[in-house]
């Protein structure tokens, strides 16, 4: 299946924002690796959606990139099928709502393992295979900048703040090799995960925090990723792009 088409890995792309990103990159001409942790059927649905609606190819690969062994396996399987890696979107995350008095050693370790260790070491493993023109795109959260952040966002914001600082330093480190490093910073986005545990009143209130008066849609985030992954973004490096309808400025 090896070809001259660009190849993207999207972590955590069996549903939600990750799914929308994978579909958009395929539409843009990328062959796409759908990375998932547990839901093989949902991942395969994304593969089938890509291959039925575009000329791009897609494969689903199970792997926990928080494990160095599984991260390396994901890279090698991608190279075996497609022969190259051009863009990686670090979408997989563990969303946890805990104030400081609720944080446990276990929740701390899981949050930082998934949200910080995984992208950090997966980046390190990827570097030998990336060429000039490659794109590393991380996802953070507008919670790192919104003034109305609540105490229960303590642990999640800590991990996403770490990701944003990684982006700043990696952009300086890798820019000389022609590799750009940027971060997409979504606001509240209407996914199953976002709606879990919230009442309709709470959802309407959160939507009203944006001047646009609505929640983001996964395709809103995918459009921003599409730009950063494109050749048009060659002069964009080390940036944190807030995609939240003006909720946080």
Secondary structure, 3 states (H helix, E strand, C coil): CCCCCCEEEECCCCCHHHHHHHHHHHHCCCEEEEEECCCHHHHHHHHHHHHHHCCCCEEEEECCCCCHHHHHHHHHHHHHHHCCCCEEEECCCCCCCCCHHHCCHHHHHHHHHHHHHHHHHHHHHHHHHCCCCCEEEEECCHHHCCCCCCHHHHHHHHHHHHHHHHHHHHHHHHHHHCCEEEEEEECCECCHHHHCCCCHHHHHHHHCCCCCCCCECHHHHHHHHHHHHCHHHCCCCCCEEEECCCCCC
